[in-house]
Structure formats: structure tokens, C-alpha cells
Amino acid sequence: MSIGITFKLYAGLTQYLPHEARVGNAMPLPLPDGATVLQAMQPFNLPMKIVKLVLVNGVYIAPERWPTHALRDGDVLAIWPPVAGG
């Protein structure tokens, strides 16, 4: 069985999305049932040292939970690098 989530990358991480998904910063992502946050990230070869903020449906997921937090059908996984502002 499989699930489908929306996978979003922001700011400097957008370049890791397939070209056609970069304009909207998001793409549908089919995953096996029980897939974790970390498993969803792995195919994109994100440089983990710059993955700063991970949200599932707007809720922060701490880095220590990435390998165990299972995603569900319809979830939105949004990932941000460190950002600076003023």
C-alpha cells in the first residue's frame, strides 16, 4: 500500500526539486505506507547540514524525530534551510 503527500522545499533548497516543481516549490510525492520524514527526504539528496526547519501539516518536527515520524496520506511536508532576516 502507498500514500501520497505534498513535498515542499523553500529558499535555497528549492534547487533540489525536479525542475518542473521549482516554480511552485512543491510536488506530489508517492511513498510507501509507513514512510518517515527522513525517508521522504532521502531521494532528493538534501544537504542535511542546511535542513533547518521541518514541518508536517504546519507542525514542527524535531531532527531526532525525522527517522521515526511516519507520514500519512495527504500530509504536507515542508522543509526550510536556515534563513536570515532583518
Sequence and secondary structure as in RCSB ss.txt:
>XXXX:A:sequence
MSIGITFKLYAGLTQYLPHEARVGNAMPLPLPDGATVLQAMQPFNLPMKIVKLVLVNGVYIAPERWPTHALRDGD
VLAIWPPVAGG
>XXXX:A:secstr
 EEEEEEEE GGGGGGS GGGTTTTEEEEEEETT BHHHHHGGGT  GGG  EEEETTEE  GGGTTT B  TT 
EEEEE      
